Amino acid sequence: MEKRNTRVMTETEYRSRIQKIRKDREMQEKLNQVAEADLRKKVLPRLNNPPQPRPAVRYVQPQPILRGLLAPEPMPKGFMGLLATSGSKG
C-alpha cells in the first residue's frame, strides 16, 4: 500500500508551498521563453544560407594504348569474345 502524508499542514506551510509552486512555474516559463528565443536565433541563419555549390564534375582521362612487350593481348569483343579461351589449350 502507498504511504500517504497524513500530517495536517498549517496554513503558513500551505501558503509557503503554494508560493513555491507559483515561483517554480514562473521560473520554468521564463526558462522556456529564453530557450525558444535562443532556438529562433540559431534556426534563422541556417534558413538564410544558400545551398553549397556542387563540386565540378571530373572526367576520367582515357589511358593511352600500351604498345610493346608489356601491352596486354587484344581480346576479341562481342559474341566471339565469349567463345575465346584464355591461355588454356587442351
C-alpha positions in Angstrom: 0.0 0.0 0.0 1.0 3.5 -0.7 2.1 5.7 2.3 0.3 9.0 2.5 1.3 12.0 4.4 -1.5 12.2 7.0 0.1 15.1 8.9 -2.0 18.2 8.5 -0.3 21.3 7.2 -0.5 24.5 8.9 -1.8 27.5 7.0 1.6 29.1 6.8 3.1 25.8 5.4 0.3 25.6 2.9 0.7 29.2 1.8 4.5 28.8 1.5 4.2 25.6 -0.6 1.7 27.4 -2.9 4.1 30.3 -3.2 7.0 27.9 -4.0 4.9 26.2 -6.7 4.0 29.6 -8.3 7.6 30.7 -8.2 8.7 27.4 -9.8 6.1 27.8 -12.6 7.2 31.4 -13.3 10.8 30.3 -13.4 10.0 27.5 -15.8 8.0 29.9 -18.1 11.0 32.3 -18.2 13.4 29.4 -19.0 11.1 28.2 -21.8 11.0 31.8 -23.3 14.8 32.1 -23.2 15.2 28.7 -24.8 12.7 29.4 -27.5 14.4 32.8 -28.3 17.8 31.1 -28.4 16.4 28.4 -30.7 14.9 31.0 -33.0 18.3 32.7 -33.3 20.0 29.5 -34.2 17.5 28.3 -36.8 17.1 31.5 -38.8 20.7 31.9 -40.1 20.5 28.4 -41.4 17.5 29.2 -43.5 19.2 32.3 -45.0 22.3 30.4 -46.1 22.3 29.4 -49.7 22.9 25.7 -50.5 26.6 24.8 -51.1 27.7 24.7 -54.7 28.2 21.3 -56.1 31.8 20.4 -56.9 32.8 20.4 -60.6 32.5 17.1 -62.4 35.8 15.5 -63.0 36.0 13.4 -66.2 38.3 10.3 -66.3 41.1 10.8 -68.8 41.4 7.9 -71.2 44.5 5.9 -70.8 46.8 5.7 -73.8 47.0 2.3 -75.6 50.0 0.3 -74.5 52.3 -0.9 -77.2 55.3 -3.2 -76.9 56.1 -6.2 -74.8 54.1 -5.0 -71.8 50.9 -4.5 -73.8 48.1 -6.9 -73.0 47.0 -9.2 -75.7 43.9 -7.9 -77.6 40.7 -9.6 -76.5 38.0 -10.3 -79.1 34.9 -8.2 -78.5 31.3 -9.1 -78.8 29.8 -12.6 -79.1 33.0 -14.1 -80.5 34.9 -13.0 -77.3 32.6 -15.3 -75.3 33.9 -18.3 -77.2 37.6 -17.5 -76.8 39.5 -19.4 -74.2 42.2 -17.6 -72.2 45.6 -19.3 -72.4 44.5 -22.9 -71.8 44.9 -25.4 -74.6 43.5 -28.8 -74.5 
